[in-house]
Amino acid sequence: MHKLYNVGKIVNTHGIRGELKILTSTDFPEDRFAKDGELLIIPEKGGAPIPVTVEQARFQKNLVIVKFKEYGNINDVEKYKGSMLKVTEERLGELEDDEYYYHEIIGCIAFTEDGEELGEIKEILSPGANDVWVVKLKTGKELLLPYIEEVVLSVDVQNKKVTVRLMEGLL
């Protein structure tokens, strides 16, 4: 069994030619919905995953309107409303050296340069220019770490360990 990762949820049909509106939940929508990209529809009502191939996609705010090669009519895709779209692990693609998938970072423990444990990275926010990693401190408070070179010094995904430099004003 391959591990599957969410790329989005089919929220509605669009037009009559079998296009679907997808609410994305992927770090890399441009890659996931690139032409000829292979995805799996996981039917909401159960059943085997259905492989589909992206014919075209266009982005609107947080939605992607996708046309799959396999379908040309609204009647063929209506039944997939509410279903999830996933990608298999081997199709995740290669990342640059300093890029990570959200699922690799969430759950990592953040340490200071001196080896002091700060807490667990609970979520990642994308408010603007750079992502912000939310660390739940032992005190219960949250520490917001901007994902920039000056702050995030090293990431060890294997050992779930992130080393950070606490710049003035962060704590």
Protein Blocks (a to p, Z undefined) as FASTA:
>chain_A
ZZdddfbdcfbdehjnopacdddfbfblmlmmgghiacddddfkgpjddddddfbdcdeh
jbccdddfkbcbfklmmmmgoiacdddfklnopadfkbccfklmgopacddfkopafbdc
fbdcdfblbccdddddfkopacdddddfklmmbdcfknopacddddehkZZ
